[in-house]
Amino acid sequence: MKTFSVEERERVETIIRSCTLCFVGMADEDGFPYVLPMNFGYEDETIYLHSAQEGRSVSILEKNPQACITFCSEPELIFQHPDVACSYRMRAGSVICEGRVVFENDFAEKKKALDIIMKQYSERTFSYSVPAVNNVKIWKMKIENMQAKEFGIMKPGSISYKDRTEF
């Protein structure tokens, strides 16, 4: 089984949209990494996130806005032969995005970001109170660099152990 790079934008976006969480990585001023799971929205090569107004992640990003956001589709355990431990793998897709986080302060843009985030999880239309919008911190990261892979994929033309008639 192999790992393949994914170049097609549509397939990359399918992997991102299949996820319920992303993992946001950043580095504090001492270079120490900090990674946290977050809800997200994605549109037009921009990732939208939301949080409280203050906290460790906000403090880090105010000093160093560079971030790495990763996505991984729901992994599936697969194997080529049930009795061969080394034939077990996970099959999934992953996307790694790099960019700079900008905090959005414009009220209308914050509402738009919340709509994009909610669209990831629901087809419903939502309304937001003024205090709710004012009290949320909206993060926007325009993707500067992106890599996507699918792993645990059978190489085209190969035969799995369980399908072989001879060994």
Short mmCIF file of the C-alpha atoms (twelve columns), coordinates in Angstrom:
data_MODEL
# 
_entry.id   MODEL 
# 
loop_
_atom_site.group_PDB 
_atom_site.id 
_atom_site.type_symbol 
_atom_site.label_atom_id 
_atom_site.label_alt_id 
_atom_site.label_comp_id 
_atom_site.label_asym_id 
_atom_site.label_seq_id 
_atom_site.Cartn_x 
_atom_site.Cartn_y 
_atom_site.Cartn_z 
_atom_site.pdbx_PDB_model_num 
ATOM 1   C CA . MET A 1   0.000   0.000   0.000   1 
ATOM 2   C CA . LYS A 2   1.234   3.423   -0.851  1 
ATOM 3   C CA . THR A 3   0.960   7.083   -0.006  1 
ATOM 4   C CA . PHE A 4   0.097   9.377   -2.900  1 
ATOM 5   C CA . SER A 5   0.262   13.147  -3.189  1 
ATOM 6   C CA . VAL A 6   -3.064  14.736  -4.056  1 
ATOM 7   C CA . GLU A 7   -2.853  17.601  -6.533  1 
ATOM 8   C CA . GLU A 8   -6.474  17.987  -7.654  1 
ATOM 9   C CA . ARG A 9   -8.041  20.944  -5.816  1 
ATOM 10  C CA . GLU A 10  -11.467 19.267  -5.743  1 
ATOM 11  C CA . ARG A 11  -10.069 16.151  -4.014  1 
ATOM 12  C CA . VAL A 12  -8.125  18.280  -1.502  1 
ATOM 13  C CA . GLU A 13  -11.285 20.205  -0.637  1 
ATOM 14  C CA . THR A 14  -13.216 16.937  -0.287  1 
ATOM 15  C CA . ILE A 15  -10.703 15.787  2.332   1 
ATOM 16  C CA . ILE A 16  -10.976 19.097  4.218   1 
ATOM 17  C CA . ARG A 17  -14.780 19.134  4.121   1 
ATOM 18  C CA . SER A 18  -14.952 15.529  5.374   1 
ATOM 19  C CA . CYS A 19  -13.280 16.549  8.647   1 
ATOM 20  C CA . THR A 20  -15.045 17.645  11.818  1 
ATOM 21  C CA . LEU A 21  -11.931 19.097  13.441  1 
ATOM 22  C CA . CYS A 22  -8.642  20.576  12.390  1 
ATOM 23  C CA . PHE A 23  -5.453  20.821  14.422  1 
ATOM 24  C CA . VAL A 24  -3.843  24.244  14.643  1 
ATOM 25  C CA . GLY A 25  -0.115  24.359  15.322  1 
ATOM 26  C CA . MET A 26  1.844   27.436  16.324  1 
ATOM 27  C CA . ALA A 27  5.089   28.265  18.130  1 
ATOM 28  C CA . ASP A 28  5.443   30.523  21.147  1 
ATOM 29  C CA . GLU A 29  8.226   33.097  21.489  1 
ATOM 30  C CA . ASP A 30  10.577  30.416  22.868  1 
ATOM 31  C CA . GLY A 31  9.897   28.242  19.827  1 
ATOM 32  C CA . PHE A 32  7.871   25.748  21.860  1 
ATOM 33  C CA . PRO A 33  5.091   24.169  19.774  1 
ATOM 34  C CA . TYR A 34  1.443   24.471  20.776  1 
ATOM 35  C CA . VAL A 35  -1.242  22.498  18.949  1 
ATOM 36  C CA . LEU A 36  -4.957  22.483  19.605  1 
ATOM 37  C CA . PRO A 37  -8.022  20.920  17.988  1 
ATOM 38  C CA . MET A 38  -10.585 23.397  16.687  1 
ATOM 39  C CA . ASN A 39  -13.843 23.635  14.778  1 
ATOM 40  C CA . PHE A 40  -13.360 25.347  11.436  1 
ATOM 41  C CA . GLY A 41  -14.856 26.602  8.223   1 
ATOM 42  C CA . TYR A 42  -13.227 26.608  4.801   1 
ATOM 43  C CA . GLU A 43  -13.928 28.743  1.748   1 
ATOM 44  C CA . ASP A 44  -11.852 30.167  -1.108  1 
ATOM 45  C CA . GLU A 45  -8.525  28.838  0.191   1 
ATOM 46  C CA . THR A 46  -9.118  30.473  3.576   1 
ATOM 47  C CA . ILE A 47  -9.604  28.670  6.884   1 
ATOM 48  C CA . TYR A 48  -11.876 30.312  9.457   1 
ATOM 49  C CA . LEU A 49  -11.694 29.560  13.178  1 
ATOM 50  C CA . HIS A 50  -13.205 31.030  16.316  1 
ATOM 51  C CA . SER A 51  -12.249 31.201  19.967  1 
ATOM 52  C CA . ALA A 52  -12.533 33.228  23.124  1 
ATOM 53  C CA . GLN A 53  -11.095 36.744  22.964  1 
ATOM 54  C CA . GLU A 54  -8.119  35.794  25.133  1 
ATOM 55  C CA . GLY A 55  -6.058  32.723  25.812  1 
ATOM 56  C CA . ARG A 56  -2.721  31.094  25.199  1 
ATOM 57  C CA . SER A 57  -3.291  30.567  21.469  1 
ATOM 58  C CA . VAL A 58  -4.394  34.176  20.917  1 
ATOM 59  C CA . SER A 59  -1.353  35.452  22.845  1 
ATOM 60  C CA . ILE A 60  0.994   33.286  20.795  1 
ATOM 61  C CA . LEU A 61  -0.531  34.296  17.454  1 
ATOM 62  C CA . GLU A 62  -0.483  37.998  18.313  1 
ATOM 63  C CA . LYS A 63  3.317   37.704  18.600  1 
ATOM 64  C CA . ASN A 64  3.867   35.156  15.820  1 
ATOM 65  C CA . PRO A 65  0.942   34.738  13.401  1 
ATOM 66  C CA . GLN A 66  2.528   31.866  11.474  1 
ATOM 67  C CA . ALA A 67  0.460   28.708  11.813  1 
ATOM 68  C CA . CYS A 68  0.148   25.218  10.429  1 
ATOM 69  C CA . ILE A 69  -3.328  23.692  10.234  1 
ATOM 70  C CA . THR A 70  -3.777  19.987  9.566   1 
ATOM 71  C CA . PHE A 71  -6.789  17.931  8.563   1 
ATOM 72  C CA . CYS A 72  -7.181  14.151  8.485   1 
ATOM 73  C CA . SER A 73  -10.234 12.356  7.158   1 
ATOM 74  C CA . GLU A 74  -11.749 9.573   9.267   1 
ATOM 75  C CA . PRO A 75  -9.117  6.809   9.193   1 
ATOM 76  C CA . GLU A 76  -10.082 3.277   8.254   1 
ATOM 77  C CA . LEU A 77  -8.083  0.242   9.391   1 
ATOM 78  C CA . ILE A 78  -7.265  -1.959  6.401   1 
ATOM 79  C CA . PHE A 79  -5.024  -4.961  5.784   1 
ATOM 80  C CA . GLN A 80  -3.796  -7.130  2.972   1 
ATOM 81  C CA . HIS A 81  -3.795  -10.312 5.062   1 
ATOM 82  C CA . PRO A 82  -5.504  -10.722 8.455   1 
ATOM 83  C CA . ASP A 83  -2.643  -12.803 9.899   1 
ATOM 84  C CA . VAL A 84  0.238   -10.569 8.754   1 
ATOM 85  C CA . ALA A 85  0.750   -7.702  11.201  1 
ATOM 86  C CA . CYS A 86  2.900   -5.700  8.789   1 
ATOM 87  C CA . SER A 87  0.083   -5.666  6.232   1 
ATOM 88  C CA . TYR A 88  -2.144  -3.535  8.489   1 
ATOM 89  C CA . ARG A 89  -2.400  0.152   7.625   1 
ATOM 90  C CA . MET A 90  -4.679  3.105   8.055   1 
ATOM 91  C CA . ARG A 91  -6.383  4.496   4.966   1 
ATOM 92  C CA . ALA A 92  -7.204  8.209   5.055   1 
ATOM 93  C CA . GLY A 93  -6.493  11.559  3.476   1 
ATOM 94  C CA . SER A 94  -4.568  14.405  5.058   1 
ATOM 95  C CA . VAL A 95  -4.022  18.063  4.249   1 
ATOM 96  C CA . ILE A 96  -1.373  20.330  5.773   1 
ATOM 97  C CA . CYS A 97  -1.863  24.086  5.345   1 
ATOM 98  C CA . GLU A 98  0.541   26.879  6.237   1 
ATOM 99  C CA . GLY A 99  -0.146  30.572  6.488   1 
ATOM 100 C CA . ARG A 100 -0.524  33.566  8.761   1 
ATOM 101 C CA . VAL A 101 -3.475  34.041  11.081  1 
ATOM 102 C CA . VAL A 102 -5.223  37.408  10.988  1 
ATOM 103 C CA . PHE A 103 -7.797  38.316  13.618  1 
ATOM 104 C CA . GLU A 104 -10.964 39.768  12.093  1 
ATOM 105 C CA . ASN A 105 -12.571 42.721  13.893  1 
ATOM 106 C CA . ASP A 106 -15.140 43.919  11.348  1 
ATOM 107 C CA . PHE A 107 -18.643 42.957  12.547  1 
ATOM 108 C CA . ALA A 108 -19.990 41.978  9.097   1 
ATOM 109 C CA . GLU A 109 -16.863 39.940  8.315   1 
ATOM 110 C CA . LYS A 110 -17.127 38.179  11.679  1 
ATOM 111 C CA . LYS A 111 -20.734 37.196  10.886  1 
ATOM 112 C CA . LYS A 112 -19.653 35.961  7.459   1 
ATOM 113 C CA . ALA A 113 -16.906 33.869  9.089   1 
ATOM 114 C CA . LEU A 114 -19.380 32.386  11.580  1 
ATOM 115 C CA . ASP A 115 -21.678 31.454  8.687   1 
ATOM 116 C CA . ILE A 116 -18.775 29.727  6.914   1 
ATOM 117 C CA . ILE A 117 -17.873 27.825  10.087  1 
ATOM 118 C CA . MET A 118 -21.480 26.746  10.673  1 
ATOM 119 C CA . LYS A 119 -21.812 25.660  7.021   1 
ATOM 120 C CA . GLN A 120 -19.140 23.038  7.751   1 
ATOM 121 C CA . TYR A 121 -21.466 21.394  10.279  1 
ATOM 122 C CA . SER A 122 -25.030 22.238  9.237   1 
ATOM 123 C CA . GLU A 123 -27.142 23.213  6.237   1 
ATOM 124 C CA . ARG A 124 -29.181 25.545  8.438   1 
ATOM 125 C CA . THR A 125 -29.058 29.333  8.384   1 
ATOM 126 C CA . PHE A 126 -28.251 30.948  11.720  1 
ATOM 127 C CA . SER A 127 -28.642 34.380  13.231  1 
ATOM 128 C CA . TYR A 128 -26.219 35.751  15.799  1 
ATOM 129 C CA . SER A 129 -26.784 38.255  18.562  1 
ATOM 130 C CA . VAL A 130 -24.668 41.397  18.576  1 
ATOM 131 C CA . PRO A 131 -23.014 40.439  21.907  1 
ATOM 132 C CA . ALA A 132 -22.197 36.949  20.587  1 
ATOM 133 C CA . VAL A 133 -20.470 38.357  17.494  1 
ATOM 134 C CA . ASN A 134 -18.684 41.050  19.486  1 
ATOM 135 C CA . ASN A 135 -17.415 38.548  22.071  1 
ATOM 136 C CA . VAL A 136 -16.007 35.951  19.687  1 
ATOM 137 C CA . LYS A 137 -12.469 36.049  18.302  1 
ATOM 138 C CA . ILE A 138 -12.447 35.202  14.584  1 
ATOM 139 C CA . TRP A 139 -9.262  33.856  13.040  1 
ATOM 140 C CA . LYS A 140 -8.669  33.841  9.284   1 
ATOM 141 C CA . MET A 141 -5.787  32.064  7.634   1 
ATOM 142 C CA . LYS A 142 -5.305  32.456  3.897   1 
ATOM 143 C CA . ILE A 143 -3.498  29.309  2.783   1 
ATOM 144 C CA . GLU A 144 0.012   30.138  1.535   1 
ATOM 145 C CA . ASN A 145 1.242   26.562  1.155   1 
ATOM 146 C CA . MET A 146 -0.727  23.334  1.083   1 
ATOM 147 C CA . GLN A 147 0.174   19.659  0.758   1 
ATOM 148 C CA . ALA A 148 -2.307  16.808  0.591   1 
ATOM 149 C CA . LYS A 149 -1.836  13.052  0.646   1 
ATOM 150 C CA . GLU A 150 -3.885  9.901   0.626   1 
ATOM 151 C CA . PHE A 151 -2.318  6.958   2.386   1 
ATOM 152 C CA . GLY A 152 -3.065  3.259   2.674   1 
ATOM 153 C CA . ILE A 153 -3.998  3.144   -1.015  1 
ATOM 154 C CA . MET A 154 -3.358  0.050   -3.099  1 
ATOM 155 C CA . LYS A 155 -0.880  0.724   -5.881  1 
ATOM 156 C CA . PRO A 156 -2.739  0.570   -9.212  1 
ATOM 157 C CA . GLY A 157 -2.440  -2.918  -10.712 1 
ATOM 158 C CA . SER A 158 -1.311  -4.569  -7.472  1 
ATOM 159 C CA . ILE A 159 -3.021  -7.571  -5.923  1 
ATOM 160 C CA . SER A 160 -3.605  -7.807  -2.195  1 
ATOM 161 C CA . TYR A 161 -2.442  -10.866 -0.277  1 
ATOM 162 C CA . LYS A 162 -6.018  -11.957 0.352   1 
ATOM 163 C CA . ASP A 163 -6.708  -11.980 -3.420  1 
ATOM 164 C CA . ARG A 164 -3.618  -13.996 -4.398  1 
ATOM 165 C CA . THR A 165 -4.018  -17.636 -5.337  1 
ATOM 166 C CA . GLU A 166 -0.264  -18.412 -5.091  1 
ATOM 167 C CA . PHE A 167 2.519   -17.343 -2.730  1 
# 
